[in-house]
Amino acid sequence: MDKFVIRGGEPLLGTVRVSGAKNAALPCMAAALLTDQPVILENIPQVRDIQTTRNLLTAMGAEVELGYGRAQHRTTIHCANLAAPEASYELVKTMRASTLVLGPLVARCGRARVSLPGGCAIGARPIDLHIKGLEQLGAKITQEHGYIEAHADRLKGAEIVFDKITVTGTEDLLMAAALAEGETVLQNCAREPEVADLADLLNKMGARIEGAGTPTIRVKGVTTLKGAKHRIIPDRIEAGTFIIAAAMTGGDLNIAGCDPTHVGAVLSKLREVGVKTKTSDDSVRVMGDNPFTGVDITTEEYPGFPTDCQAQFMALATQAEGTSVITENIFENRFMHALELVRMGANIRIEGRRAVVRGKTPLSAAAVLASDLRASASLVLAALVADGETIIDRVYHIDRGYEHIEEKLKDVGAQIKRMGEMFPKKSAAHPSR
């Protein structure tokens, strides 16, 4: 099992380039199920979750080609024949976003069999809103043996009001509605950039969608969709991670290839902390040479402060003067990294959904354990400023969503190396070999 070995104390200097957004790529890959023509996606990140989705689509009968060489961030998906419209537990259990195939399969094939995802380390992520919405579109749904089975001759448009904001629920029903008969109006939708990116792809495929990125989305269903070519948006969470890392290490780092408007909440909090930043159309420069002070954050749905940057911000708060109160409103179990940070010397007290962080505390190297994707990132950031050599175990979590993060950090001055048996890089870029 791979580990990161990190020696702290080096500022991050230079330029780091952000990869494509995993959380945009996954629904776009699922959207390819809606047509029998090829869908070409560019700026695909080389991360584990992309490979898992490739395996899932291939198991259904799709042809999925990942690019090589200079085209290594491009994938072509051709779902001409879907012999097995099913998502098995073996695949869904490793990546909950696999449930995004439910809506497209029912819309395209008239049937779907998708495993319930089961538990999640950071809290419950039920798909009840997916199911309720599909039933309103006319699907007949049953549950047995741990699987959801859905059937519909053709879905019919409806007005659907989400009981609470759900990103994957919005994406799943958006895809289903694209092939439904008549008009569908989705209310209380997620406003994340990844939702708008999916709608952009679907419109290129011939869908008629308006309002994506706002609380109300209108979809006029069409009978068929065609193939398309689409470039995935930059990963705002990776950008946020590097922005916070630069601030923590007192570096001078240019985060290139990102969309600063997508990380507005993170930049706003950093300015409040006292960190200097400068933005252009596609980059953020962080100048972390000033001391900074603690602030409070509350995670919220977009455009609020993202839950996926909460763990990284907690690492930053350990190095800020004063007290920071972090309130987690999205997931109920997302403070598992706090105990690992405490092992490194942080002063953190957990009070239900609140974490009270008192700084500035010097961090010292320790052997720590990653519990989930973003927790892994927070431990990497803490290790970058800790005294001594930190060993982070179970870094397969970080490989799910960050493309070769150790190489990117090393290129801007971090002392980081990977130890143990890593999944081969060639298998990420060339899975068929």
DAMO-V894104 format. One line per field, one symbol per residue. ss: DSSP state (@ for helix, = for strand, . for the rest). phi: phi as a letter, one per 20 degrees, with the letter a starting at -180 (. if undefined). burial: # if it has 16 or more other ideal C-beta (glycine too) atoms within 10 Angstrom, else .. A space follows every 10 residues. Layout:
ss: ???
phi: ???
burial: ???
//
This chain:
ss: ..=====... ..=====..= .@@@@@@@@@ @@@@....== ==.....@@@ @@@@@@@@@@ ..====..@@ @..=====.. .....==.@@ @@...@@@@@ @@@@@@@@@. =====..... .......@@@ @@@@@@...= ====..==== =....=..== =.....@@@@ @@@@@@@@.. =.=====... ..@@@@@@@@ @@@@...=== ......==== .......=== =..=.@@@@@ @@@@@@@@.. .=====...@ @@@@@@@@@@ @@@..====. ..=====... ..=...===. ....=.@@@@ @@@@@@@... =======... .....@@@@@ @@@...==== =..======. ...=..===. ..@@@@@@@@ @@@@@.=.== ===..@@@@. ....@@@@@@ @...=====. ....@@@@@. ...
phi: .fcddcdeod fecoccdeef fgfeffffff ffffcedfdd ddmffecgff fffgfffffe ofdcdefdlf dfdccddcdf cdfcfbdffg effebffgff effgfffeen bbccfffmfb gepfcfdfff fgffffeofe cccblncedc cafbfcgbec dffbfcffff fffffffgdf fndddddmff dggfffffff fgffeofccc nfncfcddce fcebddfadb dfffefffgf ffffffffem eccdeemddg ffdgffffff fffoeecbdc fcbcdddeee fcdfceccfb fgefffgfdf ffffffffde fnddddddde decddffgff fffeofdcce cmedcdddce dfdcfbecce dbgfggffff ffffdfende ddemffffff ccelffffff fdofebbdco eefgffffec fee
burial: .#######.# ##...##### ########## ########## #.######## #######..# .#.####... ..#######. .#..#####. ##..###### #########. .####.#... .#....#.## #.##.####. #.....#### .#..####.# .#..###### ########## ...###..## ########## ###.###.#. .##...###. ##..#.##.# ########## ########## ########## .######.## ..###.#.#. ..####.#.. .####.#.#. ##..###### ########## ...#.###.# #..#####.# ######.#.. ..#.###### #.#.##.### ########## ######...# .######### ######.##. .###.#.#.. .#.....##. #..
//
